[in-house]
């Protein structure tokens, strides 16, 4: 059946949106002539990249509807009123179908509530609610099992609803980076020291969760070795909060650029396109690199299930050590002193990294 107006419901951070790109593309491919609207949330008091900043120019979404999610006392008091206002707005839009791309981890009460809400909004055709992977049990085993990637979970739900979806692990460049965004990277680089034609590598040393952060001293040693043996040009990516560590690192390396805080989201994607490799923590920056076709070396804590948030598609390398405390979901690790992320050594990451570069004449690896 052909639909004229489609609503996608999806919420989350930078990484959540990027891993949903294959599902967004599947919706567009199945309904190329539909007007697609994305319904997403804005978190009160929380600074995060909005979906529109990522998807602008991609042709995956035509327009956006935002609703405020406010955890404050006043926000909770007004939540019912705001939901009624949203319900009225959606009814006026008269959507033909809903693509439910809520992130993995929902539970039955949430699904039932959302189904009732969207049905009350007059949307009769709902896709993506069947085949849902529920939240993992609170009692964890060791070692934790490998689980299906979030991208594949979303695609499987669409397929279960009858949509044609790409094969598992098939990733593509869906964001349509523009010539003007690439030109912005040229202007940025011209205002910095010349790279001498050297190969760019992307470095992602930050994370909003301290438990995910590989020590900056190890990034310093790792990249210095790659500079010495492969003459690479490091570019540090991340949010504005990562600019300081980026500046510190390139000062120690004696070369490189700090894109973190100096480029917008789409411009940073254009800069990542130029990189031969990404090395960094489990953050949205890693998924940005994946979205523009860059191979990644991901440095993962064991706080979550293996496989769920790995770089999507073939050709990537993941370092993650399974420990008895894995699956803790802690954002700050004090009791076990970050044993999982600290188990990853510089030597093994270096050996993985050089495998992505052709041998250079006259240099010893």
Secondary structure, 3 states (H helix, E strand, C coil): CCCCEEEEECCCCHHHHHHCHHHHHHHHHHCCCCEEEEEEEEECCCCCCCHHHHHCCCCCCCEEEEEEECCCHHHHHHHHHHHHHHHHHHHHHCCCEEEECCCCCCCHHHHHHHHHHHHHCCCCEEECCCCCCCCCCCCCCCCCCCCCCHHHHHHHHHHHCCCCCCCCCCCCCCCCCCHHHHHHHHHHHHCCCCCCCCCEEEEECCCCCHHHCCCHHHHHHHHHHHHHHHCCEEEECCCHHHHHHHHHHHHHHCCCEECCCCCCHHHHHHHHHCEEEEEEECCHHHHHHHHCCCCEEEECCCCCCCCCCCCCCCCCEEECCCCCCCCCCCCCCCCCCCHHHHCCCHHHHHHHHHCCCCCCCCCCC
